Amino acid sequence: SYMFDHMEIALHDHYGSREFWQARRSMRFNKQLYELARQFRKSQLNSDDDADRTVRPNDWRDEK
């Protein structure tokens, strides 16, 4: 198995390019981690995506 500590290393020739940012935006946390964070925000910070206007699309390619 391989581990990239910084994806910029693997994409060095394309750093800052459109392809770089597409790859960067596609690296999103898993759903379980998002749910854990959502619960923490709600219980500890009285915060949620709707109130904070931070709702993210299901497909990263739709994110602006």
LOFI-943398 format. One record per residue (C-alpha): residue number from 1; residue in three letters; z, y, x. Coordinates in nm, 3 decimals. Example, Ala and Ser with C-alpha at 12.3 -4.5 7.8 and 13.67 -1.06 7.14 Angstrom:
+-----+-----+---------+---------+---------+
!   k !   r !      c3 !      c2 !      c1 !
+-----+-----+---------+---------+---------+
!   1 ! Ala !   0.780 !  -0.450 !   1.230 !
!   2 ! Ser !   0.714 !  -0.106 !   1.367 !
+-----+-----+---------+---------+---------+
// end
This chain:
+-----+-----+---------+---------+---------+
!   k !   r !      c3 !      c2 !      c1 !
+-----+-----+---------+---------+---------+
!   1 ! Ser !   0.000 !   0.000 !   0.000 !
!   2 ! Tyr !  -0.050 !   0.362 !   0.100 !
!   3 ! Met !   0.160 !   0.672 !   0.047 !
!   4 ! Phe !   0.025 !   1.023 !   0.072 !
!   5 ! Asp !   0.313 !   1.263 !   0.131 !
!   6 ! His !   0.075 !   1.556 !   0.093 !
!   7 ! Met !  -0.256 !   1.496 !  -0.080 !
!   8 ! Glu !  -0.400 !   1.786 !   0.124 !
!   9 ! Ile !  -0.416 !   1.544 !   0.416 !
!  10 ! Ala !  -0.649 !   1.305 !   0.237 !
!  11 ! Leu !  -0.859 !   1.594 !   0.103 !
!  12 ! His !  -0.850 !   1.805 !   0.418 !
!  13 ! Asp !  -1.225 !   1.863 !   0.423 !
!  14 ! His !  -1.209 !   1.981 !   0.063 !
!  15 ! Tyr !  -0.882 !   2.178 !   0.068 !
!  16 ! Gly !  -0.904 !   2.463 !  -0.182 !
!  17 ! Ser !  -1.232 !   2.344 !  -0.331 !
!  18 ! Arg !  -1.295 !   2.265 !  -0.696 !
!  19 ! Glu !  -1.262 !   1.892 !  -0.618 !
!  20 ! Phe !  -0.930 !   1.951 !  -0.443 !
!  21 ! Trp !  -0.782 !   2.125 !  -0.748 !
!  22 ! Gln !  -0.919 !   1.865 !  -0.987 !
!  23 ! Ala !  -0.745 !   1.594 !  -0.784 !
!  24 ! Arg !  -0.430 !   1.803 !  -0.755 !
!  25 ! Arg !  -0.409 !   1.865 !  -1.129 !
!  26 ! Ser !  -0.467 !   1.497 !  -1.204 !
!  27 ! Met !  -0.151 !   1.399 !  -1.013 !
!  28 ! Arg !   0.098 !   1.436 !  -1.297 !
!  29 ! Phe !   0.436 !   1.274 !  -1.342 !
!  30 ! Asn !   0.475 !   0.967 !  -1.559 !
!  31 ! Lys !   0.563 !   0.989 !  -1.927 !
!  32 ! Gln !   0.915 !   0.851 !  -1.878 !
!  33 ! Leu !   0.998 !   1.129 !  -1.633 !
!  34 ! Tyr !   0.861 !   1.394 !  -1.869 !
!  35 ! Glu !   1.073 !   1.251 !  -2.151 !
!  36 ! Leu !   1.386 !   1.253 !  -1.935 !
!  37 ! Ala !   1.318 !   1.614 !  -1.837 !
!  38 ! Arg !   1.252 !   1.707 !  -2.202 !
!  39 ! Gln !   1.588 !   1.561 !  -2.307 !
!  40 ! Phe !   1.768 !   1.740 !  -2.024 !
!  41 ! Arg !   1.607 !   2.074 !  -2.108 !
!  42 ! Lys !   1.699 !   2.036 !  -2.474 !
!  43 ! Ser !   2.061 !   1.931 !  -2.419 !
!  44 ! Gln !   2.152 !   2.141 !  -2.114 !
!  45 ! Leu !   1.924 !   2.445 !  -2.133 !
!  46 ! Asn !   1.853 !   2.476 !  -2.505 !
!  47 ! Ser !   1.487 !   2.478 !  -2.407 !
!  48 ! Asp !   1.174 !   2.300 !  -2.524 !
!  49 ! Asp !   0.799 !   2.320 !  -2.470 !
!  50 ! Asp !   0.723 !   2.485 !  -2.804 !
!  51 ! Ala !   0.980 !   2.764 !  -2.765 !
!  52 ! Asp !   0.887 !   2.818 !  -2.400 !
!  53 ! Arg !   0.512 !   2.791 !  -2.471 !
!  54 ! Thr !   0.471 !   2.526 !  -2.202 !
!  55 ! Val !   0.304 !   2.254 !  -2.411 !
!  56 ! Arg !   0.061 !   2.059 !  -2.195 !
!  57 ! Pro !  -0.244 !   1.870 !  -2.318 !
!  58 ! Asn !  -0.240 !   1.490 !  -2.300 !
!  59 ! Asp !  -0.553 !   1.492 !  -2.083 !
!  60 ! Trp !  -0.506 !   1.687 !  -1.758 !
!  61 ! Arg !  -0.875 !   1.786 !  -1.766 !
!  62 ! Asp !  -0.804 !   1.997 !  -2.075 !
!  63 ! Glu !  -0.535 !   2.196 !  -1.897 !
!  64 ! Lys !  -0.626 !   2.556 !  -1.818 !
+-----+-----+---------+---------+---------+
// end
